[in-house]
Structure formats: structure tokens, C-alpha cells
Amino acid sequence: MKFQESVTYMMPVAFGPQPPHPAGEFTDVRTLMSIYRSTPEALARVLPEPFVPGPDPLVYGYMQRCRGVNFLAGGEYRLFGFNVAATFPADEGPIHGSFALILWENKIEPIIRGREVLGIPKLLADVDDPEPAADRWTVSAWDRDHELIRMDLTDEAKMSSAEVDGLRAELAGGAWFGWKRIPRIDGIGVEVSQPTMIGIVNNPTSGWSCKGAMSVGDVSWEESPTNSTIVAGLRGIPLLECIRAYRTEGTVSIIRAHHRILA
């Protein structure tokens, strides 16, 4: 077998290239979001250079249930992510957005695509399906029945069409950053190390303002060997004030042509 450079191979490579997807399309996405203010010092400790904390040291905890996913043949998966406000000092001027610290997902296919191709730090976890109890929503990510992170939202008011439009414009105005890092085969040093920016389009079509609360778990290495240091690191980021929470229904597109390596 000879590799063709114009197509996409994912491991295992022996069975040929993968069908190309110009965009990841998610046609039915429920999002729960809590936004907190933290401190610049806490964000600086977790951001790899040359990223620096954003102008406002915000933390974004979010959960999404993604249905109608094209690269899953119309299937579904769920995720729970934790981002922090970040700025990249590009030559053409600073780029403001949020940096992905961790993204737990409950299926392996989107994990592989996001880690290998995009540089988003994805790990496998159980993620609750968000269904309301009255007007309250509670979701968590779990490993081996140990809670890693939790969010509670309570609906307060349905957003007007103008408010949904404003949220859509706000989401379009910020970049989403990752870091693609692949170690050498002996585990020492690095083969690839690149800051990345992901071409993502969030398109909420309806939304609700909420009262929000988020808490980070406390797990030992014995309870969750992969996640214990991550959870400890998240616990070191103070969540001083919940400044905003909401939930939305809508669509998401991840567009390959808009991805880029930052330099």
C-alpha cells in the first residue's frame, strides 16, 4: 500500500483513507453554559506560552448533547468542556477567544478526530444526557462512577429573538484555541507541538437565560488515574462569580477550511 497525500488517513492506516468531511455538521445541539470570573494569575498558570489570559479572566463550563452528527452517520454523542479566556499575540494583531483546557466526550470517534487532527484535549468519560426536572437541569461527567465536574442550571426566562441573535453574534466573535502536541515514540520530547485555532460556527436558534452553578470534583489517582491531575488543576482555578448562564438549542458546524495553525 502506498499512501496518497491528497486524502485523509486515520489510524489504523492499513485499510485505506477515510471519507472526507469538509465540515462536521451537528444538526440538533442542546448546550448548557455557565460562565465564571476567575483571576488572571490562575489562568496564566494553565495557559501554554505564548497564550496570555484574556482581557476579562473568564472560565467557560459547558455541556452539549450533539445529535444528527454527519460523521457518525446521523448519530449522537455528548461532551463536557472547560475553557478559559485567552489571547494569542499573532503578528497581525492579538486574537481573542477561549482556550480548551479539557473536553470530555462519551464516544471515541469524535475524540480521535479532535485530538489527532485539531489539537483539542479530549478524553473519554460518561456524560449525562441533559433532561430537565421541572425547570432545572443537572449534568455531570464521570469516570468509573466518580464525578469529575457538575453543572446545575435553572431556567429563568426565555430569550427573545433579538437576544438569540445577539448571542449568535457574540459566539461568532471569539476564536476557539487548542494545542496539538504529539510526543516522540520514546515518550520524551515532541514530534509535533502547534497552537491551533478551530473553525467552529455555533448557531443557536432558541435560548433561555438561567441561574447557574458549577462544581469540580475531587478524585484520587486510584479512583481516576487519567483524570486526577486534570481535576486537581481545575480545582486550582477559582470560580469567583457566576456572571452568566444559559441554555440553547441550535446547530454547530466545524469547518475544516477555517482551521489554522497559529504562529
C-alpha positions in Angstrom: 0.0 0.0 0.0 1.3 3.4 -0.9 -0.1 6.5 0.9 -1.8 9.2 -1.1 -1.0 12.6 0.2 -4.2 14.2 -1.1 -6.6 12.2 1.1 -7.1 11.6 4.9 -5.7 8.6 6.7 -6.5 7.9 10.4 -5.2 5.0 12.4 -5.4 2.2 11.5 -4.0 3.1 8.2 -3.9 -0.3 6.6 -7.5 -0.2 5.3 -7.2 2.9 3.3 -8.2 6.6 3.6 -11.2 7.9 5.5 -14.1 9.5 3.6 -13.5 13.3 3.6 -15.8 15.6 5.6 -15.4 19.3 4.6 -17.3 20.1 7.8 -18.5 18.4 10.9 -22.3 19.1 10.9 -24.3 18.8 14.1 -28.0 19.5 13.3 -29.5 19.2 16.8 -27.4 20.6 19.6 -28.5 21.3 23.2 -26.0 23.5 25.0 -25.8 24.3 28.8 -23.3 27.0 29.6 -22.0 28.6 32.9 -19.6 31.5 32.7 -17.5 32.5 35.8 -15.0 35.2 36.5 -11.6 33.9 37.9 -8.2 35.6 38.2 -5.6 36.4 35.6 -3.0 34.6 37.8 -5.0 31.4 37.8 -5.5 31.5 34.0 -1.8 32.3 33.4 -0.8 29.1 35.3 -2.7 26.8 32.8 -2.2 28.6 29.5 0.8 27.5 27.5 3.0 30.3 26.1 2.6 32.4 24.1 -1.1 32.5 25.2 -2.0 35.0 27.9 -5.2 35.4 29.8 -8.0 37.3 28.0 -8.9 40.9 28.9 -11.5 39.5 31.3 -10.4 36.4 33.1 -13.4 34.2 32.4 -14.0 30.5 32.7 -16.5 28.7 30.5 -18.0 25.4 31.6 -20.3 23.9 29.0 -22.1 20.7 28.2 -23.5 19.7 24.8 -25.7 16.9 23.5 -25.0 16.6 19.8 -27.5 14.8 17.6 -27.6 14.4 13.8 -23.8 14.3 13.6 -22.8 13.7 9.9 -19.5 11.8 10.6 -21.4 9.5 13.0 -24.0 8.7 10.2 -26.5 10.9 12.0 -25.7 9.6 15.4 -25.3 11.3 18.8 -22.7 12.0 21.4 -22.3 14.1 24.5 -19.5 16.3 25.8 -18.5 18.4 28.8 -15.8 21.1 28.3 -13.9 23.6 30.3 -12.4 26.7 28.5 -10.6 29.8 29.8 -10.4 33.2 28.1 -7.2 33.6 26.2 -5.4 35.9 23.8 -2.8 34.8 21.2 -0.3 37.5 20.2 -0.3 37.0 16.4 1.8 39.1 14.1 -1.3 40.7 12.6 -2.6 41.6 16.0 -3.9 39.9 19.1 -6.6 37.2 18.6 -9.1 36.9 21.5 -11.0 33.8 22.3 -11.1 30.8 24.7 -8.5 28.0 25.2 -9.7 24.4 25.6 -8.3 23.0 28.8 -10.2 19.7 28.7 -13.1 18.3 26.7 -14.6 15.0 28.0 -16.7 13.1 25.4 -18.6 9.8 25.7 -17.7 8.3 22.3 -14.3 7.5 20.8 -14.8 8.7 17.2 -15.1 12.4 17.9 -12.2 12.1 20.4 -9.9 10.7 17.8 -10.8 13.3 15.2 -10.5 16.2 17.7 -7.2 15.1 19.3 -5.2 13.9 16.2 -6.4 16.5 13.7 -7.4 19.6 15.7 -5.4 19.5 18.9 -8.3 19.7 21.2 -7.6 17.9 24.6 -10.3 15.3 24.5 -10.7 12.3 26.9 -13.3 9.6 27.3 -15.9 9.9 30.1 -19.5 9.2 30.8 -21.6 12.4 30.3 -25.2 12.7 31.5 -28.0 13.2 29.0 -29.4 16.6 29.9 -33.1 16.2 30.6 -35.0 18.7 32.9 -36.5 18.0 36.3 -39.2 20.8 36.2 -37.2 23.8 35.1 -33.8 22.5 36.5 -31.0 20.8 34.6 -28.2 18.8 36.2 -25.4 17.3 34.2 -22.1 15.7 35.2 -19.1 14.0 33.6 -18.0 10.7 35.2 -15.1 8.3 35.2 -15.6 4.9 36.9 -18.7 6.3 38.7 -16.6 9.1 40.1 -17.9 12.7 39.4 -15.3 14.8 37.6 -17.4 18.0 37.0 -21.0 19.1 37.5 -23.3 21.8 36.3 -26.7 22.9 37.6 -28.9 25.3 35.6 -32.3 26.6 36.4 -34.4 28.3 33.7 -35.3 31.9 34.4 -36.5 33.5 31.2 -36.8 32.6 27.5 -34.6 34.7 25.3 -36.2 37.0 22.7 -35.3 36.6 19.1 -33.1 39.7 19.4 -31.3 38.2 22.4 -30.7 35.0 20.5 -29.3 37.0 17.5 -27.0 38.8 19.9 -25.8 35.6 21.4 -25.1 34.2 17.9 -23.1 37.3 17.0 -21.2 37.1 20.4 -20.2 33.5 19.8 -19.0 34.3 16.3 -16.7 37.0 17.6 -14.4 34.7 19.6 -11.8 32.2 18.5 -11.5 28.6 19.9 -7.9 27.6 20.6 -6.2 24.3 21.2 -2.7 22.8 21.2 -1.7 19.9 19.0 1.1 18.1 20.8 2.4 14.6 19.9 5.3 13.2 21.8 8.2 11.2 20.3 7.9 7.5 20.2 10.0 7.1 23.4 7.7 9.5 25.2 10.5 12.1 25.7 10.4 15.3 23.7 7.9 16.1 21.0 7.2 15.3 17.3 4.6 18.0 16.8 3.8 21.0 19.0 1.5 23.6 17.5 -1.1 26.1 18.8 -4.3 25.7 16.8 -7.4 27.7 16.1 -10.6 25.8 15.2 -13.2 26.9 12.7 -16.4 26.5 14.6 -19.8 28.1 14.0 -22.3 28.0 16.8 -25.8 28.8 15.6 -28.3 29.0 18.5 -31.9 29.2 17.3 -33.6 29.4 20.7 -32.4 30.1 24.2 -33.1 30.6 27.9 -31.4 32.7 30.5 -30.6 30.6 33.5 -29.3 30.7 37.1 -26.1 28.6 37.0 -23.8 26.7 39.3 -20.7 24.6 38.6 -18.5 22.5 40.8 -15.3 20.5 40.1 -15.0 17.0 41.6 -12.3 15.6 43.8 -10.8 12.3 42.7 -7.7 10.4 43.6 -5.3 8.7 41.2 -6.7 5.3 42.4 -10.2 6.4 41.5 -9.4 8.0 38.2 -5.8 7.6 37.0 -6.3 9.6 33.8 -8.3 12.5 35.3 -7.0 13.0 38.8 -4.3 15.6 37.9 -6.7 17.3 35.5 -9.4 17.7 38.1 -6.9 18.9 40.7 -5.7 21.5 38.2 -9.3 22.7 37.5 -9.9 22.9 41.3 -6.9 25.4 41.4 -8.9 27.8 39.2 -11.1 29.8 41.5 -14.7 30.3 40.3 -15.3 33.6 42.0 -18.6 34.7 40.5 -21.1 33.2 38.0 -21.7 36.2 35.7 -23.9 34.4 33.2 -25.6 31.1 32.5 -27.8 30.0 29.6 -29.0 27.0 27.6 -29.7 26.9 23.9 -31.0 24.7 21.1 -29.4 25.0 17.7 -26.8 23.7 15.3 -23.0 23.6 15.2 -20.6 23.4 12.2 -16.8 22.6 12.5 -15.4 23.8 9.2 -12.1 22.2 8.0 -11.1 25.1 5.7 -11.2 27.5 8.6 -8.8 25.6 10.9 -5.3 27.0 11.2 -2.0 26.6 12.9 -1.0 29.7 14.9 2.5 31.1 14.6 
